[in-house]
């Protein structure tokens, strides 16, 4: 439960990268660290706004998610070897369903925001085109919670978040494990996984 709460807050901040000016000059740790600090501040004042209707929240989250994530890269990682065996049509449907499920799942959880804030404290290079930004979540009660952000620079220098690690648990790896289990439950068939995802999406829409 605690992990889900922290992941909810981290994702709220993470998707708000789409509201920010592209960091074309992102060549230093200070820029990467500032990116995360401003990103979290944007999340608190936009995505976590309790005045938003659910429809507005879903729409805003969708736009931010699409603009902030490299969805094809996430899809390839989540499906692992199954990505290579999937047809182009299956790959595209998976990415579309993955996007929609993520949007509806997290937009509803933003209603539980309880005033947490985030402080970025350090940034280190992660390969030639990536950054690892260390931060912690500040709570009104209880100790600080460590949170690490994995950023990737695009060809134009624009930063995107590709993973977050909450108390040592990777969001990307968690998704990969969840989808691997769903794929296994469907006999390793991509079509079976897609059917399960369609059902999940219908349930989320009905619950909204």
N, C-alpha and C positions, 0 to 999 in steps of 0.2 A: 504493500500500500504506500509506504513512504517513497519507494523508488518511482512508482507511478506519479505521485504528486510532484516530485522533483523533476521528472521527465516532462510532465505537463508544463511546468514553468519554463524549463529549458527550451522546449519546442516553441513556446509562445515567443520567447526572445529570438529563437533561431529563425523563424520564418519572416521576421520583420526586416531581414536584410533587404528584402525587395523594396522597402521604402527609402533606402539610403542611396546616396550618390555613389556610383561605381568608384571603387578605390583603385583607379588606374595607376596611381603612384605607390601602390602598396609594396614597398621594398624594405621596410624596416619593421622590427618588432613593435615599435611604438604605434605604427599605423594599424597593425593587426590587433593590438590590444585596444586601441581606441575604437576600432570597428566593433568589437564585441561590447564594449561599454556603451556606445551609442545605440547599438542594436537592442540591448536589454532595456535601455531607457525608452526606446520607441515602442517596445512590446508593452511596457507598463501603461503607456498613455494611449495605445491604439487597440491592439488585439484584446487586451484584458479589460477594455472599457465595458463596464456593466450596463451602460446606457444603450449599447448596441442590441438590436433585435437579433434573434437567432439567425434569420435569413441574412441580415447584414454581416453578421459574424462569419457565417459560412462563406459568403461571397468574398469578404476581405481575406479570410484565411486562404481561400483557393488562389487568389491572385498572388498573395505573398509566397505561398508554397511553391507555385510554379516558377515564379521569378527568382526564388532563392535557392532552389535545389537543382542539381544536375540529375534529373529523374532517370534518364537512361543509365547513368553510372550506378545509381542506387539499385535499379532493377537488375543490372548485371551482377552486382554483388549479392543481392538478396537471393537470386535464383541460382547463383554459383554455376556448377556445370550444366544445370538444366537450361540455363539461358542459351547455351550453344546448340542445344538440341531442339529448342523451340523454333517454330516457324516465325517469319517476320510478323504475320498477323497475330500470332499468339503473344509475341513479345510486346506488340503495340497494345493489345488488349490488357495484358498484365500491367503495363505502365499506367494505362488509363484507370483501371480499377484500383491499383495501388494508390494513385493520387487521390481519387475520390474517397476511398475508405479512410485514408489518413486525414484528409480535410474534415470530413464529418466527425470522425472520432475525436480529434483534438479541439476542434472549434467548440464542441459541447463541453469539454472538460475545462475550457477557459473560464467558464462561469464559476468555477470553484477557486479562482485566484484569491489568495489571502494576504496580499500585501508584501510578498517576498521581493527582495531586490538582489541585484547581482553586481559584483565588483570584480573586474579583470585585474590580475596582479602581475602577470608575466607572459611573454611570448617567445617561443623558440622555433627555429626553422624545422620543417618536417619535409626533408627532401628538397629538390630544387624549386618546387612551385607550391609548397604547402607551409602551413603554420600550425603549431599547437599553442593554444592560448589557455593558460591556467586561470581559473577564477574561483570564486566561492559564492554561494547563495547565502544571503543574510536574512535571518528570520527574527521576528519579534521575540521569540522564545526559543531556546535551544542553541546548540553549537552551529557554527558555520558548516556548510556542506560543500566539499570540493567538487568542482565541475570543470572538465577540460573540453575545449572546442577544437575540432580539426577543421581547418580552413584550406581551401584550394584556390589558387589564383588561375583565372582564365587567361587566354592569350592576350587580352587587353589589360590584364592586371586586376580585373574585377574579382573580389573575394566572394566565395560561397562557402557556407558551412556544409560539410559532407558527413560529419558525425559529431556526436556529443557523448562524453563519458561521465556518468554520474556515479560517484563513489566506486569507481573501478569497473562499472558496467557500461559497455558500449551499446548505444541505441542501434547502430547498424547491425551489430552482431546479434542483438536481441531479435530484430526483425528477421534476420537470416535464419535464426533458429526456429522462430515461429512459423515461417513460411515453409521451411524444410519439413517440419512436422506435418503441416497441412498437405504438402506434396506427398509425403510418405503415406498419409492416411488415404490418399487417392491413388495408391499403387504406383506412384511416381509419374502419373499421367498429367501433363500440363493442362489438358482439357478439363480434367477432374478438379485441379486446383482453381482454374478460372471459374468453374461452376460454383465452387465453394465461396469464392470471392464475390460472385454476383449475389449469392444468397445473403452474405454478410452485408453487402451494400444495401440490399432491399430492407434488411432489418434495421440498419442505421437510419435510413430514410423514414421508415415507418415510426421509429422511436422519436424522430424529430417533430 
